[in-house]
Every structure is written in C-alpha cells, then in structure tokens.
Amino acid sequence: MATNNTKTIEDKLREGRNYRQMEMRALDEPGYIVEGYASTFDEPYTLWEEPGYKFQEVVDSKAFDGTDMEDVIMQYDHVGRVFARKSNGTLQVTPDGHGLKIRADLGGTEIGRQLYEEIKGGYTTKMSFGFTVAKDSMEREQREDVLVVTRRILGIKKLYDVSAVSLPANDTTEISARQYGEGVVAEVKEEIQRQAEREAQREAIITRIRLMNEV
C-alpha cells in the first residue's frame, strides 16, 4: 500500500490523469457484451459543490477529435487485469452524436465472464474512464447566491482505459475538482474585492468633489 511518501508504480502511471464516472449495462444478446457511454457531450455534470459554490464540467462534442485511442484497455477500478482491449478487437471505443460509446466483449477470460455476470446482476453498474486533457476553458456565472464554475473540456489528449468501478463516487475526481474549483473561486473573490475597492475609491473621489463644490 502506498503511503504519503511512497508511490507505487500504478500511482506513478496514473499521475496527471482525470477520472470520470458513467453507467454501463450488460446486453441481453448472445455473448458477454457490455456497453455504455464513457462520456456524454454537451451535458454538464456536477463534480463538487458546497454552499455558495458549484463546480461542474462539460465535454465538448469535438473533444475526442484527434484523441490518442490507439490501445485503450478495460479494467476493474483502473488497476490489475485487463478484461478487454481495443487492439485485439474485444473493446470498441466510438464517438457518436451522444458521446463516447464503449462496447466490450468480456467472454475471453473466466474473470471477464464473472464480471459480466456481476454487471448483468446489477452488482456493478458504474464505469469510469481515465484520460488527460489537452485543452479546456473555464466559465463562471453567479446564479443568485451560488457561484457556478463550469469547466469545458475542449480536447482530450489521450484515453487510457475504461473501467468497471466498485464505488459510486471517485474521491480522486472530487479532490481534483475541488482543487481546480477552489482556485477559480479564489480568483473570483480577489476580482470581487478589487472591484469593491475601485468602487469605494470612486465614491470617495465623488464625495470629495461634492464637498469642494459646497465650500
């Protein structure tokens, strides 16, 4: 197990990657086929929120144009055994009008068939994918008393893997979202403070001019 000072090989390999969660299902057709969407396009989803702040993300419909998807693999919780692989034809990764569609044949190994049964039985229903971002933009909007920060992913550099996941939440995703979002929130607070200071200076100048004219 990795400590605060010791990183495993897997930790080092995963540094800099983002992980996002979607749903997957087993198909009612011959074989051991599962499918889902690793990402949907132009549909904002919330990564982190707390009173006064909301951080969300949206994947642009052109984000996967030029993405390196040469040899994507399917795993469980992003580690360990490979259940399907693009290079041997057991994993298909296809952008369409809705998002990035994933279709995998888990019949090639015994553990793959076991995973299929878990998905079919509803024990495992979530899927996550690992990627690195090539280009993004940030938008912010004040909605009443909530500051909404939206990160738009415009380009994904590389898609590493898609994984069936055991837990409905990804702590790494939330932590990275908080770090990103809190940085933006800090910038907004500074900007608001500067605007308030400029307004106060303006009011002070107007007051002095008014007093001078009254003398």
C-alpha positions as CSV (number, residue, x, y, z in Angstrom):
1,M,0.0,0.0,0.0
2,A,1.3,3.4,-0.9
3,T,2.0,5.9,2.0
4,N,2.2,9.7,1.8
5,N,5.9,9.4,1.0
6,T,5.8,6.2,-1.1
7,K,4.2,5.8,-4.5
8,T,3.5,2.5,-6.2
9,I,4.2,2.0,-9.9
10,E,0.4,2.2,-10.5
11,D,0.3,5.6,-8.7
12,K,3.1,7.0,-10.9
13,L,1.4,5.7,-14.1
14,R,-1.9,7.4,-13.1
15,E,-0.4,10.8,-12.2
16,G,-1.9,13.6,-14.2
17,R,-4.9,11.5,-15.3
18,N,-8.6,12.5,-14.8
19,Y,-11.3,10.0,-14.0
20,R,-15.0,10.5,-14.7
21,Q,-17.8,8.1,-14.0
22,M,-20.7,7.0,-16.1
23,E,-23.0,4.0,-16.3
24,M,-22.7,0.7,-18.1
25,R,-25.0,-2.4,-18.7
26,A,-24.9,-5.9,-19.9
27,L,-26.7,-6.5,-23.2
28,D,-29.4,-9.2,-23.5
29,E,-27.9,-10.8,-26.6
30,P,-25.6,-13.7,-27.3
31,G,-22.2,-13.5,-25.8
32,Y,-20.8,-11.5,-22.9
33,I,-21.3,-8.0,-24.2
34,V,-21.5,-4.8,-22.1
35,E,-21.8,-1.3,-23.2
36,G,-22.2,2.3,-22.0
37,Y,-21.0,5.8,-22.6
38,A,-17.7,6.8,-21.1
39,S,-18.7,10.4,-21.7
40,T,-21.7,12.3,-23.0
41,F,-21.4,15.5,-25.0
42,D,-22.6,19.0,-24.0
43,E,-24.3,17.8,-20.8
44,P,-22.9,19.5,-17.7
45,Y,-22.4,17.3,-14.7
46,T,-21.5,18.3,-11.2
47,L,-18.2,17.3,-9.7
48,W,-18.2,19.2,-6.5
49,E,-20.5,21.6,-4.7
50,E,-20.9,23.2,-1.3
51,P,-22.9,26.2,0.0
52,G,-22.2,29.2,-2.3
53,Y,-20.2,27.3,-4.9
54,K,-20.8,24.7,-7.6
55,F,-18.2,23.2,-9.8
56,Q,-19.3,21.4,-13.0
57,E,-17.8,20.1,-16.1
58,V,-19.0,19.6,-19.7
59,V,-17.3,17.7,-22.5
60,D,-17.4,19.4,-25.9
61,S,-18.7,17.3,-28.8
62,K,-15.3,17.7,-30.6
63,A,-13.2,16.9,-27.5
64,F,-12.3,13.5,-28.9
65,D,-11.2,14.8,-32.3
66,G,-7.6,13.7,-32.5
67,T,-7.5,11.9,-29.2
68,D,-5.0,9.1,-28.9
69,M,-7.1,6.0,-28.5
70,E,-4.7,3.5,-30.1
71,D,-4.8,0.8,-27.4
72,V,-7.4,1.5,-24.8
73,I,-8.0,-1.2,-22.2
74,M,-10.8,-2.2,-19.9
75,Q,-10.0,-2.9,-16.3
76,Y,-11.7,-3.0,-12.9
77,D,-11.2,0.1,-10.7
78,H,-8.4,1.2,-13.2
79,V,-6.0,-1.4,-11.9
80,G,-5.0,-5.1,-12.4
81,R,-6.2,-7.5,-15.0
82,V,-7.3,-6.5,-18.5
83,F,-10.8,-7.6,-19.4
84,A,-11.0,-6.3,-22.9
85,R,-8.6,-4.4,-25.2
86,K,-9.1,-2.3,-28.3
87,S,-6.0,-3.8,-30.1
88,N,-7.4,-7.3,-30.1
89,G,-10.9,-6.3,-31.1
90,T,-12.7,-7.1,-27.8
91,L,-13.2,-3.4,-27.0
92,Q,-14.8,-0.8,-29.2
93,V,-14.5,2.9,-28.4
94,T,-16.6,5.1,-30.8
95,P,-17.6,8.8,-30.6
96,D,-21.1,9.3,-31.8
97,G,-23.7,12.0,-31.6
98,H,-24.4,11.4,-27.9
99,G,-21.0,10.8,-26.5
100,L,-18.1,8.3,-26.4
101,K,-19.7,4.9,-26.7
102,I,-18.0,1.8,-25.2
103,R,-18.8,-1.8,-26.2
104,A,-16.8,-4.7,-24.7
105,D,-16.8,-8.4,-25.1
106,L,-15.9,-9.9,-21.7
107,G,-16.2,-13.5,-22.9
108,G,-12.5,-14.1,-23.5
109,T,-11.5,-14.9,-19.9
110,E,-13.1,-16.5,-16.9
111,I,-12.8,-13.4,-14.8
112,G,-14.3,-11.4,-17.7
113,R,-17.3,-13.7,-17.7
114,Q,-17.6,-13.3,-14.0
115,L,-17.5,-9.5,-14.3
116,Y,-20.2,-9.8,-17.0
117,E,-22.5,-11.7,-14.6
118,E,-21.9,-9.0,-11.9
119,I,-22.9,-6.3,-14.3
120,K,-25.9,-8.2,-15.5
121,G,-27.0,-8.9,-11.9
122,G,-26.7,-5.2,-11.1
123,Y,-23.9,-5.6,-8.6
124,T,-21.6,-3.4,-10.7
125,T,-23.3,-0.7,-12.7
126,K,-20.8,2.2,-12.9
127,M,-18.0,2.8,-15.4
128,S,-15.1,5.2,-15.2
129,F,-12.6,6.3,-17.8
130,G,-9.0,7.6,-17.4
131,F,-7.8,10.4,-19.7
132,T,-5.6,13.5,-19.9
133,V,-6.8,16.9,-21.1
134,A,-5.3,18.7,-24.0
135,K,-7.4,21.9,-23.9
136,D,-10.1,23.4,-21.8
137,S,-11.8,26.6,-20.9
138,M,-13.5,28.0,-17.8
139,E,-16.8,29.8,-17.5
140,R,-18.3,31.3,-14.3
141,E,-21.7,32.6,-13.6
142,Q,-23.3,34.0,-10.5
143,R,-26.8,32.4,-10.0
144,E,-28.4,34.2,-7.1
145,D,-26.2,33.3,-4.1
146,V,-24.3,30.4,-5.9
147,L,-21.2,30.9,-8.0
148,V,-21.3,28.2,-10.7
149,V,-17.9,27.4,-12.3
150,T,-18.1,25.3,-15.5
151,R,-15.0,23.7,-17.0
152,R,-15.5,22.9,-20.7
153,I,-13.2,20.1,-21.9
154,L,-12.4,21.1,-25.5
155,G,-9.8,18.5,-26.3
156,I,-8.7,15.1,-24.7
157,K,-5.1,14.2,-25.3
158,K,-5.2,10.5,-24.5
159,L,-7.8,7.9,-23.4
160,Y,-6.0,5.3,-21.3
161,D,-8.7,3.0,-20.0
162,V,-12.3,2.4,-19.3
163,S,-13.1,0.5,-16.0
164,A,-16.0,-1.1,-14.2
165,V,-15.9,0.5,-10.8
166,S,-17.0,-0.8,-7.4
167,L,-17.9,2.5,-5.8
168,P,-20.4,5.2,-6.9
169,A,-18.0,8.0,-6.3
170,N,-14.4,8.7,-7.1
171,D,-12.6,10.5,-4.4
172,T,-9.7,11.4,-6.7
173,T,-12.2,13.1,-9.1
174,E,-13.8,15.1,-6.2
175,I,-10.4,16.2,-4.8
176,S,-9.1,17.3,-8.2
177,A,-12.4,19.2,-8.9
178,R,-12.1,20.9,-5.5
179,Q,-8.5,21.9,-6.2
180,Y,-9.4,23.3,-9.6
181,G,-12.7,24.9,-8.5
182,E,-11.3,26.4,-5.3
183,G,-8.5,28.0,-7.4
184,V,-11.1,29.6,-9.6
185,V,-13.2,30.7,-6.6
186,A,-10.2,32.3,-5.1
187,E,-9.6,34.3,-8.3
188,V,-13.2,35.4,-8.4
189,K,-13.1,36.5,-4.7
190,E,-10.0,38.6,-5.5
191,E,-11.6,40.1,-8.5
192,I,-14.8,41.0,-6.5
193,Q,-12.5,42.5,-3.8
194,R,-10.7,44.6,-6.4
195,Q,-14.0,45.8,-7.9
196,A,-15.2,46.7,-4.4
197,E,-12.0,48.7,-3.7
198,R,-12.3,50.5,-7.0
199,E,-15.9,51.4,-6.3
200,A,-15.0,52.6,-2.9
201,Q,-12.3,54.8,-4.3
202,R,-14.7,56.2,-6.9
203,E,-17.2,57.0,-4.3
204,A,-14.6,58.7,-2.1
205,I,-13.5,60.9,-5.1
206,I,-17.1,61.8,-5.9
207,T,-17.6,62.7,-2.2
208,R,-14.5,64.9,-2.1
209,I,-15.5,66.7,-5.3
210,R,-19.0,67.3,-3.9
211,L,-17.6,68.7,-0.6
212,M,-15.2,71.0,-2.5
213,N,-18.0,72.4,-4.6
214,E,-20.1,73.1,-1.5
215,V,-17.3,75.2,0.1
